[in-house]
Amino acid sequence: MTISTLSDRLSRYNKFFLLSPLLFFLIFFFAGPLLWLFRVSLYQSRGSSGFGIGGADGKEGGGFYVEGTWTLENYFKFFQDEYFRDIMFFTVELAFIVTVVTMLVSYPMAYYIYKAGAKLKTFLLIIVILPKLSNMLVLVYGLQILLANNGWINKALVGLNIIDEPVKLVYTLFSVVVSKVLLIAPYTILVITAALHGLDRTLRDAAMGLGASGTRAFLTITFPLSLPGSYVALLITIVWALGAFVSPLLLGNPDLQTLATEVPKQTFENVNWAMGSAIAFIILGLMFLVVLVFNLIIGSAIKWRTA
C-alpha cells in the first residue's frame, strides 16, 4: 500500500467521521421516528374507546391503534370524508394566499435593501431579522393584542374616523394570513436579497449605458436573473404555509383549521394515533407534490427560454 493510497483512505474516513454526528442525529431523531410514524399510519384505528395499544385480535387494550395490523383504511377514510377534504382544500387555499402575499411583500423589500446604501442596508437587515429573535408565540400573542377590538389598529381607525366601531380582525382569515406572512417573510426577504447581491451589476449598468430606462433594465435584466432565488423563496413560503399550525390554532377559529392543527386533534382529543399519523404523512405528501410540480414548471420554463 503506497503512502498516497493510505492518505486517500484516511481522507475518506475523516469525511465520514466528520459527518457521523449529523448522520447519527438524522437517523435516530428524524428518520427513525418518521418510519415509526408511517408504520402507525398503517395500523387499524381503534377510535377513542380507551387507552393503550390493542392486539390484532381486538381484545386487548384499545384507543391508540390495533397493533400488528396493516391497512390503508386511514388514508381512504381521509379522502372519502368530506370533513377532512374540506380541511385539506382550506390548507392549500391558505398556503396559496400566504405565498402570494409573502412574495408581493418580500421582493420589493429585498430589492430596496439591495439598492440601499451600506448603513441603511444594515439597519433594514436588522429590522428584517428582529422578529426572528423573539419566540414565535410572543409574536402571535402580540398580534392578538394588536388586532383585538380594543387594540391599537382599531383604536387608530376609530380615532381617524375611518370606521365608526371596531372591526373584527382577530380570529379571522386576515389575522392568520398576517401572522404567517410575518413569520415567513424574513426568510424569503433574506433569500431574495442574497440572490440580488449575487447578480453582476455591470449588466444593468451596460443596459443603462445603451439607453435603457431603469424600469426596462429591471424588467429585462435584474428581475429575470433573480428568478432562481425567488423560486427558492417561493418554495420555502408555500412548504412552510402548508404546515401552518400555530397561527390557525391561536389566531383562527373552528372554521379556519388546517391539516397541521388536525393532527393533534386526532391524536390527543380523539385518541386516534393511526389517523393522526396518516394526516401527518398526507401533509408531507402535499409538500413533496408541490415541490415536484414547481420543479416541472421551472424546468419547462427553462427549456422554453433556451429553445
N, C-alpha and C positions, 0 to 999 in steps of 0.2 A: 504494500500500500504506500503510495507516494505521499509526500507532505501536502501537496495540493489537494489530493483526494480526501485526505483526513480533514483538511481545513474546510472543504466543501461540506462534508458530513456534519462537522461541528457547527458550521454556519446554519445548516438546516435545522439541527437540533435546537440551536439557540433561538431561532424563529419560533419553533414550536413551544419552547418554554416561555417565551415572551407572550405568546398568545394563550397559553394554558389557563391563566386566571380568568380571562374573559370567556373562554370556551367552557370552563367549569361552571361559571356563573350562568351562562346562557342555557346550558344543558340541564342543570339541576333546578334553576329557578324560573326558567321560561319554557323551554321545550318539554321538560318533564311534566309540569303542571298542565301545559296545553294539551299534551297527549292524553293525560288522565281526564281532563275536561271533555275532550272529544269522546272518550270511552263512555263517560257518564251520559252524554247526549244520546247514546245508542242503547241505554238501558230502558226498560219499560217503566213508565211513570206509575207511582203509587198514589197520586193525589195528595190529600192532606189528612189522611186517616191515622196519623200518629207520627212517631219519630223513630228513626233508626233505619237500618238497611235490611230490607226483606230478602228472603231467599227466593230462588227461582220457582219454588212450589207455591209461593204467595202466602205461606202460613206463618212465617216468622217476620217480626219487625213490622215495618210499614212506614209510609211517609216519604222518604227521600227518593228511593228507586228500588226496583226489583233486581237484585244482584244476580249476575250470571245470564241475563237475557241479552239478546241482540235484536234491535228493531229500529226501523226508520219512522216509527209511528209519530215521534215528536216533531220531526220535520214535516211530515204530511199534514199533521194537525195544524201546524203553524200556517201553512199556505192555504189550507181549507177553511180556517176560521176567519171570519170577517173582522173580528176584533184585532187579531194580530196583523192582518193585511192592512187595515187602516193605520195602525201604528207604524208599520214599515213604510207606507206611502208618505205619511207625515214626516218621518225621519228623513227620507230622500228629499222631500219638498223643503224642509228646514235647511238641510245641507246645501241645496241649490241656492236658496235665498242668502244664507250666510256667506257662501262662496262669492256670489255676485257682489254683495255689499262690501265684503272684505277687500276684494280686488279693486273695486272702484275707489275705496279709501286708500289702499296701500300704495298703488302705483303712483298717483300724483304726489303723495308724501315722500316716497322713495326718490322720485325724480327731483323734488325740491331739495332734499338732502344732498343729492348728487351734484346739484348746481350751486349749492350754498358755499360760502367761504369756510375756511378752516374752523374758526371759532364758533360760528353759527352751526356748522355741521356737528361739531362735538356736542353742543348744547342740545340740538334736536335729537341726536342719537341717545343722549341721556334721558330725554323726555320719553322716547320710544321704549327704552329698556326699563324705565322706572316701574311701570305696572307689574312687571315680572319679578321684581324684587320683593313684592308682598305676596302673601298667601292668596291662592285663588278664592278661598272662602271669604277673605276680607274684602276682596274686590266685589264679589257677588252681593254680600250683605251691604256693602256701601252703595251699590246700585239700588238695592231695595229701599234704602233710606232716601236716596236722591230722587227716585221715581215715584215715591209714595204720594198719596193725595195731599199730604201736608209737607211734601219735600220741596227742595229748592226750585226745581223746574216748574212745578205747578204754581208755587208762590210767585215766581218771576212772571209767568204768563198771566196770572190774575192781576198782579200789580201793574203790568203794562197794558191792561185792558184788552189783551188779545183773546182771552176767554173769560166767561162770566163765573164759572165754577170749575173746580179741579177736574181734570180728565184722568181717567184710569189708565195709567201707564205700566204699572207693575202687575205681575201675574197675567201678562198678555204675550202674544207673539212678538210684539215690539220689544219688550224687555228681554225676552230670550235671545232674539237676534242681536240686540245691542251688546249684551253680555258676551255672547260668543265672538262677536267682532272684536271687542276689546281684549279678549283672551288670545285670539289668534293673530290679529293684525301685527303685533310687534315682530313675530317671526317672519311673516310674509314681507313686511317692510325691510327687514334686515337682508332677506334673501334677494329681493329685487334690487336693493341698494348695492349689494355686493356684485350682482350681475352688471349693473350700470357702470360701476367703477372698473370692471374688467374690460370695458369697451375701449377701442382705440380712438382717442379724441381727435386724432388727425383726420379721420374720415369725415367727421362732421365739419371740422374746420375747412377741409378741402371743398366740401359741398357749399359751404357758405362763401368761400372764395370764388366759386364758379357762379355765384349769383343766386343760389337757393335761399329762400327765406328760412327763418328759424323754425317755422311750423313745418315746412316741407322737409327740411333736414331731419327734423324729429320723426316725421311720419315715414320717411324713406330709408333712414339710416339707424337712428338711435332706437326707435321702437322695435323694428324687426330684429335687430341684433340682441335686444334684451329679452326676446321671447323665450329662449331656453330657461333663463332664470325665473321668468314669470310663470312658466309651465311648472317648475318645481314648487313655486309658491302656491300655485293653484291646487296641486296635488296635496300639499300639506294642509291647505284650508279645507278641502272637501273631505279628506280622510278624517281629519280631526272633528269636523262638523257631524259626520256620520256617527261618531261615537259620543255625541253630546250627552252628558249626564248631569253635571252639577247645575248648569243653567236651567234646563227644563224642570229639574227637581225643585229648585229653590225659587225660581222666578216664573215658572209656568203654572198651569192649572191642570186639572184632570183631563182636559181635552187636548193638552199640549205635551203629551208624554211621548218619549222616544223609545227605540228598542233598548238603548242602554239603561233607561230607567225601569224597563220591564223585567230585566234580568234579576235584580234583587227582589222585585215584587214576586216573581215566580219562585225564586229560591228560598226566600225567608218568610214571606207572608203566606204563600200557598204551599210551602214546603215541597216544591216540585223541582228538585235539582236537575232532573233529566231535561225538562222543558227549558229551564233557565240556561243550561249548558248549550242546548240546541240553538236558542236565540243568540247566545254569545257567538257561536260559530256562524250563524247567519249574518251577523254584523261583520265578521271577518270576511265572509264571502262577498258581501256587498262592497267592502273596501277593495278587495282584490279585483272584483269586476270593474269597479270604477277606474282603477289603475290600468287594467288591461284595455278598456275602451279608450282611455285617453292616450295610451301608447299607440294604439292603432290609428287614432285620429291624427296624432302628431306625425307618425311615420308616413301616413298617406299625404299629409300636407308637405312634408319634406320632399317626398318623391315627386309631387306635383310641381313644386317650385324648381327642382333641379332637372325636371324633364325638358 
